[in-house]
Amino acid sequence: MRNFLKWIFDLDGTLTQNNLDFNKIRNELKIPENVLILEYMQKLPAKEAYELQKKLTILERHMIAGTKVATGANNLLTLLASKNFPMAILTRNTKENAIQTLQQTKLSSFFKIETIIGRTEANPKPSPDGISLILERWQKNNENCVIVGDYILDIECGRNAGIGTIYVNKFDNCDLADFSVNSLSDIVEQLI
């Protein structure tokens, strides 16, 4: 992990304790269980998808208020900032909701607005488009870059972009990831 010099983070469930209730969202939007929400909407007629997108954004926004910082997030971001490593957010949420979440959790000072990428700035993960956009804005290549996330789509996104991957999940490991850790605190321990 010490070789990683450029850090891209998923937000919900990675830097924050996941406050998004995807089952509630699916129920509210009448989306079948075990179906990825954004992919489901992509298959709908444009007008119907647009209406569901608006409802999804509102539901996600309402869930921000209870969001808390994930264990080890402050320590990890402080450590990376002290080394002047560039850091970005890549989320399947909206950029606006991501910014509000970062403000709610007091993590916003670690990230520049232009490298907070949501689902309307680039094709959502597992597409590598968001990573490409971040690297373009940093004016850097993908060497020594890593994405940190709590879901398989984060890892697939990193693989698709040809960068390192760290899977954060205390209940599960991911064979596809370069590293699997229980919490962000485990990453801090590897870096100090």
PECORCOR-V777623 format. One record per residue. N is the residue number from 1. RES is the residue in one letter. D_CENTER is the distance of its C-alpha to the mean C-alpha in whole Angstrom. Layout:
BEGIN
N;RES;D_CENTER  N;RES;D_CENTER
END
This chain:
BEGIN
1;M;19  2;R;21  3;N;21  4;F;17  5;L;18  6;K;15  7;W;11  8;I;8  9;F;5  10;D;2  11;L;4  12;D;6  13;G;8  14;T;7  15;L;8  16;T;10  17;Q;12  18;N;11  19;N;13  20;L;13  21;D;16  22;F;15  23;N;19  24;K;20  25;I;18  26;R;19  27;N;23  28;E;23  29;L;22  30;K;24  31;I;22  32;P;23  33;E;22  34;N;20  35;V;19  36;L;15  37;I;15  38;L;14  39;E;17  40;Y;19  41;M;19  42;Q;20  43;K;23  44;L;25  45;P;27  46;A;26  47;K;27  48;E;26  49;A;22  50;Y;22  51;E;24  52;L;21  53;Q;18  54;K;20  55;K;20  56;L;17  57;T;16  58;I;19  59;L;18  60;E;14  61;R;16  62;H;18  63;M;16  64;I;15  65;A;18  66;G;18  67;T;14  68;K;15  69;V;14  70;A;13  71;T;16  72;G;16  73;A;13  74;N;16  75;N;18  76;L;15  77;L;14  78;T;18  79;L;19  80;L;17  81;A;18  82;S;22  83;K;22  84;N;21  85;F;18  86;P;15  87;M;12  88;A;9  89;I;6  90;L;5  91;T;4  92;R;7  93;N;8  94;T;11  95;K;11  96;E;14  97;N;12  98;A;9  99;I;12  100;Q;14  101;T;12  102;L;12  103;Q;15  104;Q;16  105;T;15  106;K;16  107;L;14  108;S;14  109;S;17  110;F;15  111;F;13  112;K;15  113;I;15  114;E;15  115;T;12  116;I;10  117;I;9  118;G;9  119;R;10  120;T;14  121;E;14  122;A;13  123;N;13  124;P;10  125;K;9  126;P;11  127;S;13  128;P;13  129;D;13  130;G;10  131;I;11  132;S;15  133;L;14  134;I;13  135;L;15  136;E;18  137;R;17  138;W;18  139;Q;21  140;K;20  141;N;20  142;N;17  143;E;20  144;N;18  145;C;15  146;V;12  147;I;9  148;V;8  149;G;6  150;D;8  151;Y;9  152;I;11  153;L;9  154;D;7  155;I;10  156;E;12  157;C;10  158;G;11  159;R;15  160;N;15  161;A;15  162;G;17  163;I;15  164;G;15  165;T;12  166;I;12  167;Y;11  168;V;11  169;N;13  170;K;17  171;F;18  172;D;18  173;N;18  174;C;16  175;D;19  176;L;17  177;A;15  178;D;17  179;F;16  180;S;16  181;V;16  182;N;17  183;S;15  184;L;14  185;S;17  186;D;18  187;I;16  188;V;18  189;E;22  190;Q;21  191;L;21  192;I;24
END
